[in-house]
Amino acid sequence: MMELLRVDSLKKHFGVRKAFRTPETLLKAVDGVDFSLSKDSVLAIVGESGCGKSTLARLVLRLLPPTSGKVLFKGEDVFALGREGLKGFRKSVQIIFQDPFASLNPRRTVYETISEPLTIHNLVKRPGLRDAVAGILDTVGMGPDVMGRYPHEFSGGQRQRICIARALAVSPEMIIADEPLSALDVSIQAQIINLLLDLKKKTGISFLFISHDLRVVHYLSDEVAVMYLGKIVEHARSEELFEKPFHPYTEMLLASAPVIKREDAGKGRTVHAAPLKGEAPSPFNLPSGCPFHPRCPRRFEPCDKIVPLLRENSGRLVSCHLWNSPE
């Protein structure tokens, strides 16, 4: 399949002062990330809160400058694009944010919100704008009667549909979905997931899907990259990763997700959960060796001394001494 996006050795480090007039401490939010996304596919980035997922999304969109590394979209370095090239990139790559209310201008109607990108990119002449907006709203299951209304007049699920419609307005090749379901009720989440899948089937849009909800990731994604403290520790096909995780962190992450198991028709369903043990180390004071070793139940001698590299093993990438012998 054609490669649409490639991220090479991407890093974003922030200088942070813990108190006034104290020396800066380096926070490695994204620390040497590599992955690629093919056309007409879904790559999910998963991990605990604070692992760098949202920072990674903003780097890919060029909303943040990188410390080092490259983001290549269709072979072009995103950070080297000029004004016209960047405008084309913005049209090709859109984002759906976590909070649909915060990402919509409360003073703009639905019509103004969705017609703006059409006007900016000169996609539709003014006489045809209203019909174009109505067609886009129909794509996300909303009628033309909502065009004159404001964001506060809608439910969370409806607002997220409006955000998706805004992203679809410019016919993008790729959408970055940054935790698009976390602010929604479970029943509404199912509707939005099915909408995204339907859009992918109809249009062939690729998705970089950022989430901590593993049930959604399993249902939606083709590939999964697992992040821990700014690094990718495992990258595999979705079915392979959920069937047999390699990295101990991935194992514990999957065990933490609630599993609904039907015992029998009479007794109903039982939920089993095994949460991750221990707290993640402070990103300001990372342990030596593998950053996961203080929480790892399978650690052994090299884990606290040597940082494991992300290497191929059995058709997937994994960063663990259990699978890749340290040099």
N, C-alpha and C positions, 0 to 999 in steps of 0.2 A: 504493500500500500504506500501511496505517496506521503512522504514526511512533510507535515505542515509546520510544525514548531520544533525547534531544538534548543535546549538550554545547556550551556557548556560551562562548567566550573563556576557557577554563579555564586557570588558572595555579597552579603550586605552586613556590614559591621557598624554599629552605632557607638559613639563616644558618650557615655552617661556619667554625670556627677552625682554621687550619692548624697552629697551635702554641699552647701555653699563654700566655694573656695577650696574644695578638695580636688585631688587629681582625677582626671577622667578615667573611667573603667570601660574596657571594650566589651560590648555586648554583641556576640556573633549570632544575629537573628537567622541568617541564612549563610551556611558555611560550606561552600563547594558542592552545589547541587547540579546533577546532570540527569536529564531525561529527554525523551522526544515524544511527540504526539502526532499520530498519523491522521490523514484526512478521513472523515466519517467514522470517528471512534471517540470513546470516552475514557479519559485517564483520570482516576480519582487520586487525590492527595489526602492521606489520612494521618491522624496523630492527635495527641492530647492538646488541650489549649496551651498556647504559648510556645509551640514547637516551631513556629515560623511559617505556617501555611499561608496566612493572609499577607505577610510581607512578601512571600514568594509571588503571590498573585499580582501584587502591585508592582513588583519588579518586571514581571512578564509584560504588563501593560505599559511600562515606562512611566508609571506614576511616581516612582522612586528611582534615583540614580544608583547604580550598583557600585560596590567597593571594587569589584573586579568580576571578570567573566563576561559571557555573551548570551544574548537571546536572539536566535535566528528565526525569522518568520519567512517561510518560503525562500530560505537561503540568504536573506538580507539581515544584516545586523540592525536590530531595532534601535540601539543606542547611537547609531551613526546616521540615522535618517534625518534629512532636512525637513523643512516646513511642509512641502508638498508630499514627500514620502511619508511623513508622520500622519498627515491627514488621511492618506490612503490606508495606512495601518489602523488608524482609529476606526475607519469604516469597516475594515475586515475583522477586527477583534473587538468584541463588546463584553461588558461585564454585568452580572446580576449580583447585587449586593445582599448582605445578610439581612438588613433591616429595611423592608420595603417602604416604611413610612419616612424614615430619615433620608432615604435616597430619592424621594420625590419632593419637588418644590411645592410647599403648601399653597402658594399664591398662583400656581398655574393649573389650568384645567387639564383634563385628560387630553383634549384635542391639542392644546399648546405643547404639552409634554411630548407627545408622539410625533407631532408635525415638525418640531424644531430640528431633529436630525435630518429629516427629509429636505428641509430648506437649506441647512448648512452645507449639505453635500450635493445640492442642486439635482435631487433625484426626481422631484415632482414639481411641476409648475403650479402656481398658486390656485388657478381655477380647479385643479384636480386634487387638491390636498385633502378636502373633506372625504371624498370617496376613497382615497388611499388610506387614510386613518381608519375609516370604517372597515376596510378590508383587513387591515392589520389586527384590529380588535377582534374581528371574527375568527382570526387564526388562533387566538388565545381564549376563545369561548365567551366573548363579551359583545354586546350589541352596540349599535351606533348611538343609542339613547344616553350612554354614559359620557359622551364627549364633552358636555358642558359642565360636568361635575368636578369637584375638588377632592384631593386625596383623603381628607378627613371624613368624607361621606361613604367610604368603602371599608369593608372588612380587611383583615390582614391578607387573606388569600386573594382577594380581588386586587389589592394593591400590588401584590407580587405578580399577578397576571399583567397588570399595567406596566410594571418594570420589564417583564419579559417582552411585551409588545414593543416597548421603547427600544430594547436591544435588537429586536427583529426588524425594526423599521428600515435599517440600512442594508438588509440582506447580508449579514456577516458570514464569514467562513468558519469562525470560531467564537465560542462564548465561554468566558470564565465565570463560573458560578461559585461565589464565595459564601459558603454556608447558607444557601438560599432557602433552606427549610427550617432552620433552627428557631426562627421567631414565630412559627406557625403551629397551629393545633395539628395533632396527628392525622385527623380525618382530612384536613386541608392539604397536609403534606402529600398524601397519596394522590390527590388530584393534580398537584403541581408536578410530581414525578412522572405521572402518566402523560401529562402535557409535554414535558421535556422529551420523553421517549418518542412521542408521536411526532414532534417537530424534527427530531433527529432522523426518523424514518422518511419523512416527507421531503426534507430539505438537504440532508446529508451534512448538517452542521456538526463540527467537532466540539467536544466539551472538555474543558479542564475543570473538574468538579472537586471542590474543596469541602471536606466534611469530616465530622467526627462520628457520624451515625453510620455504623458499619452495615446495618441492615439495608439502608438506602444504597450504600456503595456497592454491596453485593448484587443488588437488583439492577443497578443502573450502569455499572462500569464494565469496560472491556479489560482494562489494566488497572493495577493499584500500585502506588508508590507510598511507602510508609515512612513518615518523618519522625525524627526524635532529636530534639535540641538542635535544630538547624541543619541536620543532615538526613539524607535518605538512607535508611538501613536495610530496606528490602523493596524490590520492584519485580512484579510478576504478573502473569495473566490472572484475572480476577478469580476464575474457578480454581486454578491451581493454588493460589494463595489461601483461599478460604478452605480448601480441602486439606492442604498440608502446609502450614506456615513453617518457614525455616528459622527465622530470627526469633529468639526468646521474647523480645518485646512484642513482635507481631502475635505470637502465641498468647501472651498475657492480654493484649489488646482485644483479640477475638474472644477470649474467655470472659472478658469484662462485659461484652455486649449481652443483653438479655436474650435468652433463647426460649421461645414458646414451644413447649412440647406437649402434644396431646397424649395423655396416658390411656384413656379410653373414652368412649362416648358418655359414660355415666359420670366419671369423675371430673371431666372438663380438662382444663389446661393448667400446667404448672410452669412457672418461670424459674429458670436456674441461672445464677450469675456468680462469677468469681472475679472480684475486682482486682485491679493492679495493686501490688503491695508497695508500700513506701512512697516517699515524695521524690519528684524529679529533682536533680541537683540544681542549684542556682546557676543560671546562665552566665552570671558574673564570675563564678568560681567552679569551673568544670573539673571533674576528677581526671586524673591522668589515665592513659590507656583508653579503653572503650568507655564512652560516656554513660552507657547503660549498666556497667558492671556492678555499681553499688546496689541495684535493685534486681539483678539477674540471679535466678535460682540455680543456673547451670554454669556459673563462672568458674574458671580454673586459672592456672598460674599466669599465662600471658595477658589475661584480660585487663588487669590493673596497671600494666606497663606499656603495652603496645596498642596503638590505635588500629583497629581492623579496617582494611580497605574494602571498598565496594567492588566485588568481583563476581564474575559469572560462575554459577554452579547449577547444573541440571536444568539449563534453559532459563534461569532467572538470575537476578542480581541480588547479592546478600552481603552485608557487612558484619561478619561474625567469625571469630576464631574457631567456632565449632565446625564450620563448613569450609573455611579457607585457612590453611595453615599459615601462621605468621612467618614473615621472612626473617 
